[in-house]
Amino acid sequence: MRGQIETFDSRRDRPSTSVALQFSLTEMAAPVPQTDQPEGQYENVAGNFYDKYNSRNPLVRWMMRGFFEAFERLVLRSGAYTAHEIGCGEGNLSLRLARGGIAVRGCDVSEEIVKLARSRAHDGAMTIPFEVRSLYNLRAPADAAELIVCCEVLEHLPDPHRALEILAALAQPYLIVSVPREPLWRVLNLCRLKYVADLGNTPGHIQHWGSRAFLQFLQQRFDVLAVELPLPWTMALCRVRKS
């Protein structure tokens, strides 16, 4: 099941769709949820994600296809030529952006994961700068881009409000962001008998939003241009609100 909500404000210009991206929807590589940390105050939780991108489960592959299709629609709406993926994991979304002709770079708090991302870019004969960086240490203009991508990250952060301020400073002007859609995420975990003692909460998920609450959170600093609801996530294309 896939949902899409249009929330464009007629008083503003729609994002350009001038960049004709060509994405491969046959690759089932998923973004890996990453734990970021402010100056060492938050420990990364090892083994806190289900390996969706290597799953042979047809249902999981179907859900991942929905995630990627939603992401690609929002990228096209942005019309961006440059991007910075924050919490890039193994570089799955960055690789897709690069294949679509976007000049992309990525960062992640995990040195081991960044090494994997660099290796994947090398294997794909793509030049993508990947750095070991914490979201909390990023600053404009050096780390800014036309499109900031921050998918499967905010649910891991101890201070999402501070993170939102940093994302607003970096987005020039667009942001694509996603989080697990609660309580659906936990219900699905319980249905597969995972994390039962924690009522289905994935280890490392310390923030929880339903779709409405997440959009309200984003609207503190952004105008929400479009929303996608690939099962079981909330994903939004936003434009930083001018002061």
Secondary structure as UniProt FT lines:
FT   STRAND          2..6
FT   TURN            10..11
FT   TURN            25..26
FT   TURN            39..40
FT   TURN            46..47
FT   HELIX           52..54
FT   HELIX           58..78
FT   STRAND          82..86
FT   TURN            89..90
FT   HELIX           92..99
FT   TURN            100..101
FT   STRAND          103..108
FT   HELIX           111..123
FT   TURN            124..125
FT   STRAND          130..132
FT   HELIX           135..137
FT   TURN            140..143
FT   STRAND          145..151
FT   HELIX           154..156
FT   HELIX           160..170
FT   STRAND          171..181
FT   TURN            182..183
FT   HELIX           184..191
FT   TURN            192..193
FT   HELIX           196..198
FT   TURN            199..200
FT   TURN            203..204
FT   HELIX           211..218
FT   TURN            219..221
FT   STRAND          222..230
FT   TURN            231..232
FT   STRAND          233..240
//
